[in-house]
Amino acid sequence: MNLSKLILGLLIFGCAQAIAAGKGGHDTNVLDLKWPFINFSILLGFLIFKLKKPVKEMFDKNAVVVKETYDYAEGKNKEAEIKLKMYKDKLQNFSATTRKIKGEAEREVRQFEESKVKESGNMVKRLERDAASKIMYEKKLMINNLNHEFLDAVIGQVKTTIGADKTAQEKATKNLLSEI
């Protein structure tokens, strides 16, 4: 189809050239163009015969290259659309994931604070019990020491009193013998 348009255009161009080349003052006749038309037709036929195959091969190669390029671009477009969708999904999930992680972190912080408050309360109670029992132990120890010191002082006082007085010695000896 394109070839026939090319031939028609060349014929019209040739006719216009022939008319313009006419000699001034003479009447032109279409038959004057018969031999140039025949020459042109022969040349055009020869060119078409010789160039048809290489031109067809060139256009076929170009068609294959264009098709491959189009297929490659189409594949890359699909990959890009898939990646775009994936990144959009990740971006949408990113905010939800961020909220989820923040919520979990806040919950863990609250649980940690609560456990530390309970642990601290238990520690304070245990320390109070330990301190109270230690105070009681030290109090008993001090009372026992005071009792021993008081008893030692009384015994020492009695020894000095009995050792100084003979009648007291005799009385103490009788009391001890009576108990045995």
Stockholm file with secondary structure:
# STOCKHOLM 1.0

chainA/1-180         MNLSKLILGLLIFGCAQAIAAGKGGHDTNVLDLKWPFINFSILLGFLIFKLKKPVKEMFDKNAVVVKETYDYAEGKNKEAEIKLKMYKDKLQNFSATTRKIKGEAEREVRQFEESKVKESGNMVKRLERDAASKIMYEKKLMINNLNHEFLDAVIGQVKTTIGADKTAQEKATKNLLSEI
#=GR chainA/1-180 SS CHHHHHHHHHHHHHHHHHHHTSCTTSCCCGGGGHHHHHHHHHHHHHHHHHHHHHHHHHHHHHHHHHHHHHHHHHHHHHHHHHHHHHHHHHHHHHHHHHHHHHHHHHHHHHHHHHHHHHHHHHHHHHHHHHHHHHHHHHHHHHHHHHHHHHHHHHHHHHHHHHHHCHHHHHHHHHHHHHHC
#=GC SS_cons         CHHHHHHHHHHHHHHHHHHHTSCTTSCCCGGGGHHHHHHHHHHHHHHHHHHHHHHHHHHHHHHHHHHHHHHHHHHHHHHHHHHHHHHHHHHHHHHHHHHHHHHHHHHHHHHHHHHHHHHHHHHHHHHHHHHHHHHHHHHHHHHHHHHHHHHHHHHHHHHHHHHHCHHHHHHHHHHHHHHC
//
